């Protein structure tokens, strides 16, 4: 039997009544639990976008505006947008008859948040989830030592400079010509826009497009590193043993329970409000698989502690699911064993053997 887990992360409770505005927008979305995405989209559309575009009016921009704009963007919208993009990529937000609204979040809002149009869906949905951090996953962490800052730097550099070309080749080998064209059009279209902006309006372009782009690509790789930092060499194909879960943190409150990465890989279309119950109801399975769960920390916190090899602090955040608790040194030994690089050929063979 697993130990009881007390979770404070958001779970859905239908309200006793709805306001007129809520009832109005519920007519357009598939799941009423996704109303927060509507409010976030409206906020970005009527607050962030006008402020961003206003800076491009000739004579308006001053450099003191940059920290104010970026402070608002990263304090209010940035993290929530990326996880809204994540959730709406897996589960469409708008009803089928409103499919014409589907491009708005990735293609209209995306470039203002550092996301090149269409790339996230093509990378995350059609490649990462299909390959599951194994050998063919272009963002796999397996071959790296996940507590080594130089290994992470190599991982980031490969993603930043050559990943798009590899992703295009991956899709081409799958004969997904439409995705290859969409990927290249989104990437080159964004960089053409960036080049034109840096020539004609460098200040606003750096503030609105370039800085968010650079930060986004770094943070997403650091986040993926944290999500898949602890991999069991003997069972790398198990979602319980190649991903982690982070609970009871402000990040889950703001970012739609993104900390539940094991649950997400077990069922990519599971609704974000259902993740806490999944962990609570299946704690025995998590314990049996020795799944790694942390509390009071998010993926970037895990990444930072790994970069300085602070296993003492990681062990303090570790959630013991086993009935018989381990010592702190035993927990540290477990964590260290899961950050060692895997032989990719061996990992491919092991992952192919049914559990």
KEVEX-456831 format. One record per residue (C-alpha): residue number from 1; chain; x, y, z. Coordinates in nm, 4 decimals, always signed. Example, Ala and Ser with C-alpha at 12.3 -4.5 7.8 and 13.67 -1.06 7.14 Angstrom:
% residues 2
@resi:1	chain:A	xx:+1.2300	yy:-0.4500	zz:+0.7800
@resi:2	chain:A	xx:+1.3670	yy:-0.1060	zz:+0.7140
***
This chain:
% residues 355
@resi:1	chain:A	xx:+0.0000	yy:+0.0000	zz:+0.0000
@resi:2	chain:A	xx:+0.1178	yy:+0.3499	zz:-0.0840
@resi:3	chain:A	xx:+0.1244	yy:+0.6317	zz:+0.1648
@resi:4	chain:A	xx:-0.1599	yy:+0.8808	zz:+0.1589
@resi:5	chain:A	xx:-0.0894	yy:+1.1928	zz:-0.0484
@resi:6	chain:A	xx:-0.2401	yy:+1.5257	zz:+0.0516
@resi:7	chain:A	xx:-0.2750	yy:+1.7340	zz:-0.2647
@resi:8	chain:A	xx:-0.3527	yy:+2.1045	zz:-0.2836
@resi:9	chain:A	xx:-0.3418	yy:+2.1440	zz:-0.6612
@resi:10	chain:A	xx:-0.6535	yy:+2.2577	zz:-0.8531
@resi:11	chain:A	xx:-0.9340	yy:+2.0096	zz:-0.9137
@resi:12	chain:A	xx:-1.2603	yy:+2.0945	zz:-1.0805
@resi:13	chain:A	xx:-1.5736	yy:+2.1635	zz:-0.8846
@resi:14	chain:A	xx:-1.8729	yy:+2.2801	zz:-1.0838
@resi:15	chain:A	xx:-2.0047	yy:+2.6099	zz:-0.9457
@resi:16	chain:A	xx:-2.3606	yy:+2.6300	zz:-0.8176
@resi:17	chain:A	xx:-2.4360	yy:+2.8984	zz:-1.0745
@resi:18	chain:A	xx:-2.2745	yy:+3.0725	zz:-1.3703
@resi:19	chain:A	xx:-2.2563	yy:+3.4394	zz:-1.4585
@resi:20	chain:A	xx:-2.3881	yy:+3.5683	zz:-1.7903
@resi:21	chain:A	xx:-2.0368	yy:+3.6112	zz:-1.9348
@resi:22	chain:A	xx:-1.9397	yy:+3.2569	zz:-1.8406
@resi:23	chain:A	xx:-2.2585	yy:+3.1173	zz:-1.9952
@resi:24	chain:A	xx:-2.1901	yy:+3.3175	zz:-2.3101
@resi:25	chain:A	xx:-1.8404	yy:+3.1786	zz:-2.3654
@resi:26	chain:A	xx:-1.9380	yy:+2.8265	zz:-2.2670
@resi:27	chain:A	xx:-2.1418	yy:+2.8186	zz:-2.5875
@resi:28	chain:A	xx:-1.8160	yy:+2.8256	zz:-2.7864
@resi:29	chain:A	xx:-1.5862	yy:+2.5816	zz:-2.6032
@resi:30	chain:A	xx:-1.5949	yy:+2.2042	zz:-2.5816
@resi:31	chain:A	xx:-1.5308	yy:+2.1714	zz:-2.2084
@resi:32	chain:A	xx:-1.6494	yy:+2.4149	zz:-1.9439
@resi:33	chain:A	xx:-1.3432	yy:+2.3317	zz:-1.7359
@resi:34	chain:A	xx:-1.1374	yy:+2.5213	zz:-1.9918
@resi:35	chain:A	xx:-1.2931	yy:+2.8610	zz:-1.9260
@resi:36	chain:A	xx:-0.9598	yy:+2.9801	zz:-1.7771
@resi:37	chain:A	xx:-0.8145	yy:+2.9526	zz:-2.1287
@resi:38	chain:A	xx:-1.0835	yy:+3.1885	zz:-2.2568
@resi:39	chain:A	xx:-1.0021	yy:+3.4488	zz:-1.9909
@resi:40	chain:A	xx:-0.6304	yy:+3.4168	zz:-2.0597
@resi:41	chain:A	xx:-0.6819	yy:+3.4503	zz:-2.4352
@resi:42	chain:A	xx:-0.8981	yy:+3.7589	zz:-2.3859
@resi:43	chain:A	xx:-0.6458	yy:+3.9127	zz:-2.1480
@resi:44	chain:A	xx:-0.3601	yy:+3.8648	zz:-2.3912
@resi:45	chain:A	xx:-0.5694	yy:+3.9876	zz:-2.6846
@resi:46	chain:A	xx:-0.6897	yy:+4.3066	zz:-2.5218
@resi:47	chain:A	xx:-0.3967	yy:+4.3893	zz:-2.2924
@resi:48	chain:A	xx:-0.0702	yy:+4.2373	zz:-2.4151
@resi:49	chain:A	xx:-0.1213	yy:+4.2658	zz:-2.7909
@resi:50	chain:A	xx:-0.2289	yy:+4.6340	zz:-2.7923
@resi:51	chain:A	xx:+0.0675	yy:+4.7259	zz:-2.5722
@resi:52	chain:A	xx:+0.3051	yy:+4.5309	zz:-2.7954
@resi:53	chain:A	xx:+0.1711	yy:+4.6806	zz:-3.1174
@resi:54	chain:A	xx:+0.1636	yy:+5.0322	zz:-2.9745
@resi:55	chain:A	xx:+0.5415	yy:+5.0228	zz:-2.9355
@resi:56	chain:A	xx:+0.5733	yy:+4.9840	zz:-3.3126
@resi:57	chain:A	xx:+0.3987	yy:+5.3152	zz:-3.3792
@resi:58	chain:A	xx:+0.6735	yy:+5.5482	zz:-3.5080
@resi:59	chain:A	xx:+0.8121	yy:+5.7696	zz:-3.2322
@resi:60	chain:A	xx:+0.6428	yy:+5.5848	zz:-2.9446
@resi:61	chain:A	xx:+0.9080	yy:+5.3383	zz:-2.8262
@resi:62	chain:A	xx:+1.1537	yy:+5.4283	zz:-2.5522
@resi:63	chain:A	xx:+1.3890	yy:+5.1760	zz:-2.3967
@resi:64	chain:A	xx:+1.2411	yy:+5.2283	zz:-2.0521
@resi:65	chain:A	xx:+0.9244	yy:+5.0676	zz:-2.1887
@resi:66	chain:A	xx:+1.1026	yy:+4.7344	zz:-2.2430
@resi:67	chain:A	xx:+1.1375	yy:+4.6282	zz:-1.8768
@resi:68	chain:A	xx:+0.7818	yy:+4.7429	zz:-1.8030
@resi:69	chain:A	xx:+0.6375	yy:+4.5442	zz:-2.0923
@resi:70	chain:A	xx:+0.8488	yy:+4.2354	zz:-2.0188
@resi:71	chain:A	xx:+0.7663	yy:+4.2585	zz:-1.6491
@resi:72	chain:A	xx:+0.3951	yy:+4.2514	zz:-1.7320
@resi:73	chain:A	xx:+0.4385	yy:+3.9741	zz:-1.9873
@resi:74	chain:A	xx:+0.6434	yy:+3.7425	zz:-1.7641
@resi:75	chain:A	xx:+0.4571	yy:+3.8313	zz:-1.4476
@resi:76	chain:A	xx:+0.1073	yy:+3.7738	zz:-1.5872
@resi:77	chain:A	xx:+0.0972	yy:+3.5908	zz:-1.9187
@resi:78	chain:A	xx:+0.4101	yy:+3.4018	zz:-2.0307
@resi:79	chain:A	xx:+0.4054	yy:+3.0828	zz:-1.8223
@resi:80	chain:A	xx:+0.0282	yy:+3.0494	zz:-1.8416
@resi:81	chain:A	xx:+0.0271	yy:+3.0982	zz:-2.2185
@resi:82	chain:A	xx:+0.2783	yy:+2.8182	zz:-2.2810
@resi:83	chain:A	xx:+0.0711	yy:+2.5723	zz:-2.0793
@resi:84	chain:A	xx:-0.2510	yy:+2.6912	zz:-2.2418
@resi:85	chain:A	xx:-0.0812	yy:+2.6224	zz:-2.5763
@resi:86	chain:A	xx:+0.0192	yy:+2.2814	zz:-2.4433
@resi:87	chain:A	xx:-0.3294	yy:+2.1880	zz:-2.3289
@resi:88	chain:A	xx:-0.5109	yy:+2.3208	zz:-2.6349
@resi:89	chain:A	xx:-0.2663	yy:+2.1334	zz:-2.8588
@resi:90	chain:A	xx:-0.3730	yy:+1.8073	zz:-2.6930
@resi:91	chain:A	xx:-0.7410	yy:+1.8924	zz:-2.6449
@resi:92	chain:A	xx:-0.9030	yy:+2.1434	zz:-2.8851
@resi:93	chain:A	xx:-1.0562	yy:+2.4382	zz:-2.7051
@resi:94	chain:A	xx:-1.3217	yy:+2.5558	zz:-2.9499
@resi:95	chain:A	xx:-1.6208	yy:+2.3591	zz:-3.0703
@resi:96	chain:A	xx:-1.5914	yy:+2.1981	zz:-3.4112
@resi:97	chain:A	xx:-1.8086	yy:+2.4560	zz:-3.5830
@resi:98	chain:A	xx:-1.5633	yy:+2.7210	zz:-3.4598
@resi:99	chain:A	xx:-1.2502	yy:+2.5507	zz:-3.5915
@resi:100	chain:A	xx:-1.1583	yy:+2.8729	zz:-3.7701
@resi:101	chain:A	xx:-1.0592	yy:+3.0044	zz:-3.4235
@resi:102	chain:A	xx:-0.8105	yy:+2.7203	zz:-3.3708
@resi:103	chain:A	xx:-0.5072	yy:+2.9050	zz:-3.5212
@resi:104	chain:A	xx:-0.5536	yy:+3.2094	zz:-3.2979
@resi:105	chain:A	xx:-0.3655	yy:+3.0781	zz:-2.9917
@resi:106	chain:A	xx:-0.0631	yy:+2.9264	zz:-3.1741
@resi:107	chain:A	xx:-0.0404	yy:+3.1526	zz:-3.4807
@resi:108	chain:A	xx:-0.1571	yy:+3.4938	zz:-3.3614
@resi:109	chain:A	xx:-0.0600	yy:+3.4943	zz:-2.9937
@resi:110	chain:A	xx:+0.2344	yy:+3.2570	zz:-3.0404
@resi:111	chain:A	xx:+0.4873	yy:+3.4917	zz:-3.2049
@resi:112	chain:A	xx:+0.4297	yy:+3.7470	zz:-2.9263
@resi:113	chain:A	xx:+0.5294	yy:+3.4844	zz:-2.6679
@resi:114	chain:A	xx:+0.8431	yy:+3.3517	zz:-2.8341
@resi:115	chain:A	xx:+0.6670	yy:+3.0626	zz:-3.0066
@resi:116	chain:A	xx:+0.7285	yy:+3.0211	zz:-3.3779
@resi:117	chain:A	xx:+0.3947	yy:+2.9447	zz:-3.5484
@resi:118	chain:A	xx:+0.3075	yy:+2.5750	zz:-3.5525
@resi:119	chain:A	xx:+0.6425	yy:+2.4475	zz:-3.4245
@resi:120	chain:A	xx:+0.5219	yy:+2.3573	zz:-3.0769
@resi:121	chain:A	xx:+0.2438	yy:+2.1295	zz:-3.2024
@resi:122	chain:A	xx:+0.4661	yy:+1.9625	zz:-3.4606
@resi:123	chain:A	xx:+0.7456	yy:+1.9008	zz:-3.2117
@resi:124	chain:A	xx:+0.5479	yy:+1.8154	zz:-2.8998
@resi:125	chain:A	xx:+0.2445	yy:+1.6286	zz:-3.0298
@resi:126	chain:A	xx:+0.3665	yy:+1.4524	zz:-3.3437
@resi:127	chain:A	xx:+0.7218	yy:+1.3760	zz:-3.2274
@resi:128	chain:A	xx:+0.7841	yy:+1.3971	zz:-2.8503
@resi:129	chain:A	xx:+0.4701	yy:+1.2140	zz:-2.7389
@resi:130	chain:A	xx:+0.5007	yy:+0.9657	zz:-3.0222
@resi:131	chain:A	xx:+0.8574	yy:+0.8730	zz:-2.9199
@resi:132	chain:A	xx:+0.8281	yy:+0.9163	zz:-2.5411
@resi:133	chain:A	xx:+1.1811	yy:+1.0345	zz:-2.4521
@resi:134	chain:A	xx:+1.3282	yy:+0.7227	zz:-2.6100
@resi:135	chain:A	xx:+1.5962	yy:+0.6968	zz:-2.8789
@resi:136	chain:A	xx:+1.3984	yy:+0.8508	zz:-3.1653
@resi:137	chain:A	xx:+1.2758	yy:+1.1425	zz:-2.9565
@resi:138	chain:A	xx:+1.4730	yy:+1.4444	zz:-3.0784
@resi:139	chain:A	xx:+1.4408	yy:+1.6033	zz:-2.7330
@resi:140	chain:A	xx:+1.5318	yy:+1.2857	zz:-2.5432
@resi:141	chain:A	xx:+1.7410	yy:+1.3363	zz:-2.2302
@resi:142	chain:A	xx:+1.8573	yy:+0.9742	zz:-2.2064
@resi:143	chain:A	xx:+2.2062	yy:+1.0009	zz:-2.3527
@resi:144	chain:A	xx:+2.3029	yy:+1.2910	zz:-2.1259
@resi:145	chain:A	xx:+2.4109	yy:+1.3025	zz:-1.7643
@resi:146	chain:A	xx:+2.1193	yy:+1.4969	zz:-1.6243
@resi:147	chain:A	xx:+2.3056	yy:+1.6534	zz:-1.3317
@resi:148	chain:A	xx:+2.5824	yy:+1.7976	zz:-1.5496
@resi:149	chain:A	xx:+2.5607	yy:+2.1622	zz:-1.6582
@resi:150	chain:A	xx:+2.7874	yy:+2.1000	zz:-1.9569
@resi:151	chain:A	xx:+2.5674	yy:+1.8164	zz:-2.0773
@resi:152	chain:A	xx:+2.2675	yy:+2.0469	zz:-2.0487
@resi:153	chain:A	xx:+2.4513	yy:+2.3179	zz:-2.2445
@resi:154	chain:A	xx:+2.5125	yy:+2.0640	zz:-2.5224
@resi:155	chain:A	xx:+2.1483	yy:+1.9581	zz:-2.5115
@resi:156	chain:A	xx:+2.0291	yy:+2.3186	zz:-2.5349
@resi:157	chain:A	xx:+2.2714	yy:+2.4095	zz:-2.8147
@resi:158	chain:A	xx:+2.1627	yy:+2.1116	zz:-3.0220
@resi:159	chain:A	xx:+1.7997	yy:+2.2074	zz:-2.9782
@resi:160	chain:A	xx:+1.8566	yy:+2.5759	zz:-3.0491
@resi:161	chain:A	xx:+2.0760	yy:+2.5434	zz:-3.3554
@resi:162	chain:A	xx:+1.9939	yy:+2.2142	zz:-3.5321
@resi:163	chain:A	xx:+1.6683	yy:+2.0800	zz:-3.3871
@resi:164	chain:A	xx:+1.4410	yy:+2.2347	zz:-3.6506
@resi:165	chain:A	xx:+1.6363	yy:+2.0732	zz:-3.9330
@resi:166	chain:A	xx:+1.6240	yy:+1.7380	zz:-3.7548
@resi:167	chain:A	xx:+1.2516	yy:+1.7783	zz:-3.6903
@resi:168	chain:A	xx:+1.1900	yy:+1.8521	zz:-4.0594
@resi:169	chain:A	xx:+1.3855	yy:+1.5389	zz:-4.1565
@resi:170	chain:A	xx:+1.1963	yy:+1.3347	zz:-3.8964
@resi:171	chain:A	xx:+0.8630	yy:+1.4431	zz:-4.0419
@resi:172	chain:A	xx:+0.9894	yy:+1.3879	zz:-4.3979
@resi:173	chain:A	xx:+1.0869	yy:+1.0298	zz:-4.3128
@resi:174	chain:A	xx:+0.7325	yy:+0.9828	zz:-4.1836
@resi:175	chain:A	xx:+0.6091	yy:+1.1183	zz:-4.5199
@resi:176	chain:A	xx:+0.4306	yy:+1.4060	zz:-4.3478
@resi:177	chain:A	xx:+0.4868	yy:+1.6603	zz:-4.6219
@resi:178	chain:A	xx:+0.2209	yy:+1.8969	zz:-4.4892
@resi:179	chain:A	xx:+0.3898	yy:+1.9116	zz:-4.1496
@resi:180	chain:A	xx:+0.7322	yy:+1.9706	zz:-4.3052
@resi:181	chain:A	xx:+0.5957	yy:+2.2639	zz:-4.5049
@resi:182	chain:A	xx:+0.4092	yy:+2.4031	zz:-4.2040
@resi:183	chain:A	xx:+0.7217	yy:+2.3763	zz:-3.9878
@resi:184	chain:A	xx:+0.9494	yy:+2.5480	zz:-4.2367
@resi:185	chain:A	xx:+0.6950	yy:+2.8156	zz:-4.3205
@resi:186	chain:A	xx:+0.6405	yy:+2.8937	zz:-3.9516
@resi:187	chain:A	xx:+1.0122	yy:+2.9052	zz:-3.8707
@resi:188	chain:A	xx:+1.1305	yy:+3.1020	zz:-4.1743
@resi:189	chain:A	xx:+0.8257	yy:+3.3275	zz:-4.1639
@resi:190	chain:A	xx:+0.9016	yy:+3.4186	zz:-3.8018
@resi:191	chain:A	xx:+1.2694	yy:+3.4854	zz:-3.8722
@resi:192	chain:A	xx:+1.1822	yy:+3.6929	zz:-4.1789
@resi:193	chain:A	xx:+0.9501	yy:+3.8983	zz:-3.9572
@resi:194	chain:A	xx:+1.2277	yy:+3.9251	zz:-3.6991
@resi:195	chain:A	xx:+1.4844	yy:+4.0387	zz:-3.9569
@resi:196	chain:A	xx:+1.2482	yy:+4.3020	zz:-4.0971
@resi:197	chain:A	xx:+1.1622	yy:+4.4230	zz:-3.7499
@resi:198	chain:A	xx:+1.5252	yy:+4.4488	zz:-3.6388
@resi:199	chain:A	xx:+1.5933	yy:+4.6588	zz:-3.9473
@resi:200	chain:A	xx:+1.2917	yy:+4.8893	zz:-3.9308
@resi:201	chain:A	xx:+1.2082	yy:+4.9010	zz:-3.5587
@resi:202	chain:A	xx:+1.4892	yy:+4.7382	zz:-3.3567
@resi:203	chain:A	xx:+1.3777	yy:+4.8444	zz:-3.0073
@resi:204	chain:A	xx:+1.0209	yy:+4.7140	zz:-3.0212
@resi:205	chain:A	xx:+1.1298	yy:+4.4021	zz:-3.2096
@resi:206	chain:A	xx:+1.3921	yy:+4.3104	zz:-2.9504
@resi:207	chain:A	xx:+1.1388	yy:+4.3689	zz:-2.6709
@resi:208	chain:A	xx:+0.8318	yy:+4.2030	zz:-2.8196
@resi:209	chain:A	xx:+0.9777	yy:+3.9214	zz:-3.0285
@resi:210	chain:A	xx:+1.3487	yy:+3.8513	zz:-2.9837
@resi:211	chain:A	xx:+1.3814	yy:+3.8410	zz:-2.6037
@resi:212	chain:A	xx:+1.0694	yy:+3.6221	zz:-2.5552
@resi:213	chain:A	xx:+1.1937	yy:+3.3905	zz:-2.8313
@resi:214	chain:A	xx:+1.5355	yy:+3.3420	zz:-2.6703
@resi:215	chain:A	xx:+1.3926	yy:+3.2966	zz:-2.3210
@resi:216	chain:A	xx:+1.1177	yy:+3.0622	zz:-2.4400
@resi:217	chain:A	xx:+1.3526	yy:+2.8231	zz:-2.6170
@resi:218	chain:A	xx:+1.5816	yy:+2.8102	zz:-2.3154
@resi:219	chain:A	xx:+1.3081	yy:+2.7655	zz:-2.0555
@resi:220	chain:A	xx:+1.1275	yy:+2.4981	zz:-2.2548
@resi:221	chain:A	xx:+1.4446	yy:+2.2903	zz:-2.2819
@resi:222	chain:A	xx:+1.5239	yy:+2.3382	zz:-1.9122
@resi:223	chain:A	xx:+1.1680	yy:+2.2355	zz:-1.8323
@resi:224	chain:A	xx:+1.1829	yy:+1.9253	zz:-2.0510
@resi:225	chain:A	xx:+1.5161	yy:+1.8366	zz:-1.8918
@resi:226	chain:A	xx:+1.3569	yy:+1.8571	zz:-1.5468
@resi:227	chain:A	xx:+1.0524	yy:+1.6595	zz:-1.6564
@resi:228	chain:A	xx:+1.2674	yy:+1.3761	zz:-1.7924
@resi:229	chain:A	xx:+1.5766	yy:+1.4034	zz:-1.5730
@resi:230	chain:A	xx:+1.5244	yy:+1.0802	zz:-1.3790
@resi:231	chain:A	xx:+1.5163	yy:+0.7739	zz:-1.6054
@resi:232	chain:A	xx:+1.5402	yy:+0.4133	zz:-1.4911
@resi:233	chain:A	xx:+1.8082	yy:+0.2469	zz:-1.7042
@resi:234	chain:A	xx:+1.6277	yy:-0.0863	zz:-1.6765
@resi:235	chain:A	xx:+1.2882	yy:+0.0454	zz:-1.7857
@resi:236	chain:A	xx:+1.3286	yy:+0.3694	zz:-1.9878
@resi:237	chain:A	xx:+1.0047	yy:+0.3131	zz:-2.1776
@resi:238	chain:A	xx:+0.7887	yy:+0.3351	zz:-1.8645
@resi:239	chain:A	xx:+0.6220	yy:+0.6712	zz:-1.8114
@resi:240	chain:A	xx:+0.6431	yy:+0.6058	zz:-1.4383
@resi:241	chain:A	xx:+1.0215	yy:+0.5748	zz:-1.4652
@resi:242	chain:A	xx:+1.1127	yy:+0.8293	zz:-1.7317
@resi:243	chain:A	xx:+0.9050	yy:+1.1287	zz:-1.6181
@resi:244	chain:A	xx:+0.8454	yy:+1.2941	zz:-1.2822
@resi:245	chain:A	xx:+0.5570	yy:+1.4603	zz:-1.1012
@resi:246	chain:A	xx:+0.5711	yy:+1.7857	zz:-0.9032
@resi:247	chain:A	xx:+0.2832	yy:+1.8550	zz:-0.6646
@resi:248	chain:A	xx:+0.1586	yy:+2.1233	zz:-0.4260
@resi:249	chain:A	xx:+0.3363	yy:+2.4149	zz:-0.5887
@resi:250	chain:A	xx:+0.2234	yy:+2.7568	zz:-0.7097
@resi:251	chain:A	xx:+0.3259	yy:+2.6480	zz:-1.0594
@resi:252	chain:A	xx:+0.0374	yy:+2.4020	zz:-1.0731
@resi:253	chain:A	xx:-0.2053	yy:+2.6710	zz:-0.9592
@resi:254	chain:A	xx:-0.0912	yy:+2.9083	zz:-1.2337
@resi:255	chain:A	xx:-0.0127	yy:+2.6609	zz:-1.5102
@resi:256	chain:A	xx:-0.2970	yy:+2.4138	zz:-1.5154
@resi:257	chain:A	xx:-0.1381	yy:+2.1263	zz:-1.3189
@resi:258	chain:A	xx:+0.1543	yy:+2.0960	zz:-1.5575
@resi:259	chain:A	xx:+0.3572	yy:+1.9402	zz:-1.2779
@resi:260	chain:A	xx:+0.1770	yy:+1.6082	zz:-1.3248
@resi:261	chain:A	xx:+0.4012	yy:+1.4921	zz:-1.6067
@resi:262	chain:A	xx:+0.3753	yy:+1.1206	zz:-1.5374
@resi:263	chain:A	xx:-0.0036	yy:+1.1370	zz:-1.5533
@resi:264	chain:A	xx:+0.0216	yy:+1.3403	zz:-1.8721
@resi:265	chain:A	xx:+0.2457	yy:+1.0829	zz:-2.0418
@resi:266	chain:A	xx:+0.0226	yy:+0.7985	zz:-1.9248
@resi:267	chain:A	xx:-0.2687	yy:+0.9696	zz:-2.1013
@resi:268	chain:A	xx:-0.1774	yy:+1.2705	zz:-2.3129
@resi:269	chain:A	xx:-0.5402	yy:+1.3797	zz:-2.3492
@resi:270	chain:A	xx:-0.6256	yy:+1.3582	zz:-1.9798
@resi:271	chain:A	xx:-0.7855	yy:+1.6864	zz:-1.8729
@resi:272	chain:A	xx:-0.5589	yy:+1.9018	zz:-1.6600
@resi:273	chain:A	xx:-0.8082	yy:+1.9135	zz:-1.3731
@resi:274	chain:A	xx:-0.8066	yy:+1.5312	zz:-1.3496
@resi:275	chain:A	xx:-0.4341	yy:+1.4892	zz:-1.2781
@resi:276	chain:A	xx:-0.4465	yy:+1.5145	zz:-0.8958
@resi:277	chain:A	xx:-0.7208	yy:+1.2510	zz:-0.8726
@resi:278	chain:A	xx:-0.5251	yy:+1.0209	zz:-1.1049
@resi:279	chain:A	xx:-0.2235	yy:+1.0351	zz:-0.8757
@resi:280	chain:A	xx:-0.4327	yy:+0.9968	zz:-0.5625
@resi:281	chain:A	xx:-0.6294	yy:+0.7007	zz:-0.7029
@resi:282	chain:A	xx:-0.3234	yy:+0.5234	zz:-0.8405
@resi:283	chain:A	xx:-0.0682	yy:+0.5954	zz:-0.5702
@resi:284	chain:A	xx:-0.0084	yy:+0.2209	zz:-0.5318
@resi:285	chain:A	xx:+0.1013	yy:+0.1974	zz:-0.8965
@resi:286	chain:A	xx:+0.3316	yy:+0.4959	zz:-0.8556
@resi:287	chain:A	xx:+0.4844	yy:+0.3353	zz:-0.5479
@resi:288	chain:A	xx:+0.5199	yy:-0.0047	zz:-0.7162
@resi:289	chain:A	xx:+0.7050	yy:+0.1553	zz:-1.0083
@resi:290	chain:A	xx:+0.9177	yy:+0.3692	zz:-0.7757
@resi:291	chain:A	xx:+0.7916	yy:+0.6783	zz:-0.9565
@resi:292	chain:A	xx:+0.9620	yy:+1.0008	zz:-0.8561
@resi:293	chain:A	xx:+0.7306	yy:+1.2635	zz:-0.7101
@resi:294	chain:A	xx:+0.8439	yy:+1.5953	zz:-0.5636
@resi:295	chain:A	xx:+0.6479	yy:+1.8480	zz:-0.3596
@resi:296	chain:A	xx:+0.6802	yy:+2.2246	zz:-0.3182
@resi:297	chain:A	xx:+0.9019	yy:+2.2580	zz:-0.6261
@resi:298	chain:A	xx:+0.8491	yy:+2.2862	zz:-1.0018
@resi:299	chain:A	xx:+1.0425	yy:+2.1525	zz:-1.3012
@resi:300	chain:A	xx:+1.2702	yy:+2.4550	zz:-1.3276
@resi:301	chain:A	xx:+1.3491	yy:+2.4213	zz:-0.9582
@resi:302	chain:A	xx:+1.4390	yy:+2.0568	zz:-1.0173
@resi:303	chain:A	xx:+1.6548	yy:+2.1595	zz:-1.3132
@resi:304	chain:A	xx:+1.8392	yy:+2.4247	zz:-1.1108
@resi:305	chain:A	xx:+1.9113	yy:+2.1852	zz:-0.8234
@resi:306	chain:A	xx:+2.0429	yy:+1.9282	zz:-1.0702
@resi:307	chain:A	xx:+2.2718	yy:+2.1850	zz:-1.2312
@resi:308	chain:A	xx:+2.4438	yy:+2.2382	zz:-0.8945
@resi:309	chain:A	xx:+2.4031	yy:+1.8713	zz:-0.7914
@resi:310	chain:A	xx:+2.2194	yy:+1.9611	zz:-0.4746
@resi:311	chain:A	xx:+2.0764	yy:+1.6174	zz:-0.4023
@resi:312	chain:A	xx:+2.0240	yy:+1.7070	zz:-0.0375
@resi:313	chain:A	xx:+1.7642	yy:+1.9660	zz:-0.1353
@resi:314	chain:A	xx:+1.6086	yy:+1.7372	zz:-0.3955
@resi:315	chain:A	xx:+1.5736	yy:+1.4667	zz:-0.1314
@resi:316	chain:A	xx:+1.4000	yy:+1.7172	zz:+0.0965
@resi:317	chain:A	xx:+1.1371	yy:+1.7700	zz:-0.1741
@resi:318	chain:A	xx:+1.0994	yy:+1.3970	zz:-0.2476
@resi:319	chain:A	xx:+0.7582	yy:+1.2457	zz:-0.1715
@resi:320	chain:A	xx:+0.7946	yy:+0.8997	zz:-0.0200
@resi:321	chain:A	xx:+0.5167	yy:+0.6803	zz:-0.1566
@resi:322	chain:A	xx:+0.6392	yy:+0.3528	zz:-0.0149
@resi:323	chain:A	xx:+0.4819	yy:+0.2197	zz:+0.2999
@resi:324	chain:A	xx:+0.8276	yy:+0.1757	zz:+0.4517
@resi:325	chain:A	xx:+1.0121	yy:+0.5058	zz:+0.4185
@resi:326	chain:A	xx:+1.3685	yy:+0.5225	zz:+0.2929
@resi:327	chain:A	xx:+1.6493	yy:+0.7159	zz:+0.4557
@resi:328	chain:A	xx:+1.7622	yy:+1.0422	zz:+0.3015
@resi:329	chain:A	xx:+2.0801	yy:+0.8752	zz:+0.1752
@resi:330	chain:A	xx:+1.8741	yy:+0.6005	zz:+0.0075
@resi:331	chain:A	xx:+1.6578	yy:+0.8630	zz:-0.1633
@resi:332	chain:A	xx:+1.9672	yy:+1.0469	zz:-0.2848
@resi:333	chain:A	xx:+2.1114	yy:+0.7203	zz:-0.4186
@resi:334	chain:A	xx:+1.7875	yy:+0.6537	zz:-0.6087
@resi:335	chain:A	xx:+1.7864	yy:+1.0015	zz:-0.7617
@resi:336	chain:A	xx:+2.1525	yy:+0.9821	zz:-0.8591
@resi:337	chain:A	xx:+2.1047	yy:+0.6427	zz:-1.0244
@resi:338	chain:A	xx:+1.8300	yy:+0.7877	zz:-1.2440
@resi:339	chain:A	xx:+2.0385	yy:+1.0778	zz:-1.3772
@resi:340	chain:A	xx:+2.3149	yy:+0.8650	zz:-1.5308
@resi:341	chain:A	xx:+2.3377	yy:+0.8614	zz:-1.9116
@resi:342	chain:A	xx:+2.1896	yy:+0.5600	zz:-2.0834
@resi:343	chain:A	xx:+2.3437	yy:+0.3612	zz:-2.3632
@resi:344	chain:A	xx:+2.0901	yy:+0.4457	zz:-2.6333
@resi:345	chain:A	xx:+2.1242	yy:+0.1141	zz:-2.8167
@resi:346	chain:A	xx:+2.0683	yy:-0.0815	zz:-2.4957
@resi:347	chain:A	xx:+1.7827	yy:+0.1493	zz:-2.3990
@resi:348	chain:A	xx:+1.6121	yy:+0.0855	zz:-2.7323
@resi:349	chain:A	xx:+1.6314	yy:-0.2923	zz:-2.6766
@resi:350	chain:A	xx:+1.5113	yy:-0.2697	zz:-2.3156
@resi:351	chain:A	xx:+1.2219	yy:-0.0409	zz:-2.4093
@resi:352	chain:A	xx:+1.1108	yy:-0.2831	zz:-2.6801
@resi:353	chain:A	xx:+1.0751	yy:-0.5728	zz:-2.4328
@resi:354	chain:A	xx:+0.7185	yy:-0.5931	zz:-2.2934
@resi:355	chain:A	xx:+0.6979	yy:-0.5243	zz:-1.9183
***
